[in-house]
């Protein structure tokens, strides 16, 4: 399987897709929000929707020094 990254306007991307030989099984499309949408406020938690997938553990040293220090046996 071969991957292609296509950039440009809708029309340019569509033309590029048409020129690709072979069977196209999937496409990932990134759509920008309209510019008239409300900007994200600094008070809004942009990661709130990910909360159910986070792990909360007390007493963990997650400092940079701790993360990059090897433990015994590593």
PASEBA-1860 file (N, C-alpha, C; in nm, 3 decimals):
! residues 74
1> XXXXXXXX> 0.085/-0.116/0.000/0.000/0.000/0.000/0.090/0.123/0.000 ~ 0.051/0.223/-0.072/0.128/0.346/-0.086/0.046/0.461/-0.029 ~ 0.111/0.554/0.038/0.039/0.668/0.094/0.073/0.794/0.015 ~ -0.020/0.886/0.011/-0.002/1.015/-0.055/-0.052/1.124/0.039 ~ 0.021/1.233/0.047/-0.023/1.350/0.122/-0.056/1.456/0.019 ~ -0.183/1.495/0.013/-0.228/1.592/-0.085/-0.266/1.720/-0.013 ~ -0.213/1.832/-0.058/-0.247/1.960/0.001/-0.294/2.055/-0.108 ~ -0.369/2.154/-0.069/-0.418/2.253/-0.163/-0.565/2.280/-0.139
9> XXXXXXXX> -0.628/2.341/-0.239/-0.771/2.369/-0.228/-0.850/2.241/-0.253 ~ -0.982/2.247/-0.233/-1.067/2.129/-0.259/-1.047/2.080/-0.401 ~ -1.050/2.173/-0.494/-1.037/2.137/-0.635/-0.902/2.074/-0.666 ~ -0.796/2.133/-0.612/-0.661/2.079/-0.636/-0.647/1.938/-0.578 ~ -0.701/1.918/-0.459/-0.694/1.786/-0.397/-0.775/1.686/-0.477 ~ -0.895/1.725/-0.522/-0.980/1.636/-0.602/-0.909/1.596/-0.731 ~ -0.844/1.692/-0.797/-0.771/1.661/-0.920/-0.657/1.566/-0.893 ~ -0.589/1.583/-0.782/-0.478/1.494/-0.746/-0.528/1.353/-0.717
17> XXXXXXXX> -0.643/1.341/-0.653/-0.700/1.209/-0.624/-0.734/1.137/-0.754 ~ -0.789/1.210/-0.849/-0.828/1.149/-0.977/-0.706/1.094/-1.049 ~ -0.591/1.160/-1.036/-0.470/1.118/-1.107/-0.400/1.000/-1.041 ~ -0.440/0.960/-0.921/-0.375/0.848/-0.853/-0.419/0.718/-0.917 ~ -0.322/0.636/-0.958/-0.353/0.504/-1.016/-0.384/0.406/-0.905 ~ -0.468/0.310/-0.933/-0.500/0.207/-0.837/-0.630/0.234/-0.763 ~ -0.660/0.146/-0.669/-0.783/0.155/-0.592/-0.757/0.240/-0.467 ~ -0.840/0.339/-0.444/-0.830/0.421/-0.323/-0.932/0.366/-0.224
25> XXXXXXXX> -0.883/0.319/-0.110/-0.971/0.255/-0.012/-1.016/0.350/0.098 ~ -0.933/0.445/0.136/-0.967/0.536/0.245/-0.908/0.673/0.216 ~ -0.966/0.774/0.280/-0.912/0.909/0.273/-0.935/0.976/0.408 ~ -0.836/1.048/0.454/-0.849/1.128/0.576/-0.850/1.273/0.531 ~ -0.952/1.346/0.572/-0.969/1.484/0.529/-0.970/1.575/0.651 ~ -0.891/1.680/0.648/-0.889/1.779/0.755/-0.965/1.901/0.706 ~ -1.070/1.939/0.777/-1.154/2.051/0.740/-1.137/2.161/0.844 ~ -1.095/2.280/0.798/-1.080/2.392/0.890/-1.217/2.447/0.927
33> XXXXXXXX> -1.229/2.489/1.051/-1.353/2.551/1.097/-1.368/2.687/1.028 ~ -1.491/2.730/1.003/-1.511/2.863/0.943/-1.449/2.971/1.031 ~ -1.399/3.075/0.969/-1.330/3.180/1.044/-1.424/3.262/1.131 ~ -1.556/3.254/1.105/-1.650/3.330/1.186/-1.688/3.257/1.315 ~ -1.629/3.137/1.338/-1.660/3.066/1.462/-1.592/3.136/1.579 ~ -1.644/3.112/1.697/-1.591/3.178/1.816/-1.454/3.123/1.850 ~ -1.361/3.209/1.884/-1.228/3.160/1.923/-1.235/3.088/2.057 ~ -1.143/2.996/2.078/-1.138/2.922/2.204/-1.088/3.015/2.312
41> XXXXXXXX> -1.165/3.028/2.418/-1.123/3.116/2.526/-1.013/3.047/2.607 ~ -0.932/3.127/2.673/-0.823/3.071/2.752/-0.877/2.994/2.873 ~ -1.001/3.020/2.912/-1.060/2.953/3.027/-1.120/2.817/2.990 ~ -1.145/2.793/2.863/-1.206/2.667/2.820/-1.101/2.557/2.820 ~ -1.135/2.442/2.873/-1.043/2.329/2.876/-1.056/2.253/2.745 ~ -0.956/2.269/2.657/-0.965/2.206/2.525/-0.949/2.055/2.533 ~ -0.903/2.003/2.647/-0.886/1.859/2.663/-0.998/1.796/2.744 ~ -1.105/1.870/2.770/-1.214/1.818/2.854/-1.276/1.692/2.796
49> XXXXXXXX> -1.288/1.685/2.665/-1.349/1.566/2.604/-1.262/1.441/2.620 ~ -1.135/1.459/2.654/-1.045/1.345/2.673/-1.042/1.297/2.818 ~ -1.110/1.367/2.907/-1.109/1.336/3.049/-1.141/1.189/3.080 ~ -1.240/1.127/3.015/-1.270/0.987/3.047/-1.154/0.892/3.016 ~ -1.058/0.935/2.936/-0.948/0.848/2.896/-0.819/0.876/2.972 ~ -0.823/0.966/3.069/-0.704/0.999/3.146/-0.693/0.913/3.270 ~ -0.573/0.907/3.324/-0.548/0.828/3.445/-0.512/0.924/3.556 ~ -0.577/0.911/3.668/-0.548/0.995/3.785/-0.485/0.907/3.893
57> XXXXXXXX> -0.357/0.933/3.922/-0.287/0.857/4.024/-0.218/0.956/4.117 ~ -0.239/0.941/4.245/-0.177/1.030/4.341/-0.036/0.986/4.377 ~ 0.046/1.080/4.418/0.180/1.047/4.466/0.279/1.009/4.358 ~ 0.259/1.051/4.237/0.349/1.017/4.128/0.440/1.137/4.100 ~ 0.570/1.111/4.091/0.665/1.217/4.058/0.681/1.219/3.906 ~ 0.614/1.313/3.841/0.621/1.321/3.695/0.707/1.439/3.650 ~ 0.802/1.476/3.734/0.893/1.584/3.697/0.986/1.537/3.586 ~ 1.042/1.632/3.513/1.133/1.599/3.403/1.250/1.514/3.453
65> XXXXXXXX> 1.307/1.553/3.567/1.421/1.479/3.622/1.383/1.335/3.652 ~ 1.266/1.315/3.711/1.220/1.181/3.745/1.196/1.097/3.619 ~ 1.139/1.158/3.517/1.109/1.084/3.395/1.235/1.037/3.322 ~ 1.342/1.116/3.329/1.464/1.083/3.256/1.571/1.016/3.341 ~ 1.541/0.986/3.466/1.636/0.915/3.553/1.605/0.767/3.548 ~ 1.710/0.689/3.518/1.691/0.543/3.510/1.669/0.483/3.650 ~ 1.582/0.388/3.657/1.559/0.315/3.782/1.650/0.195/3.786 ~ 1.664/0.134/3.902/1.745/0.014/3.914/1.688/-0.095/3.824
73> XX> 1.771/-0.154/3.741/1.725/-0.260/3.652/1.685/-0.214/3.513 ~ 1.686/-0.083/3.488/1.650/-0.033/3.356/1.772/-0.023/3.268
END
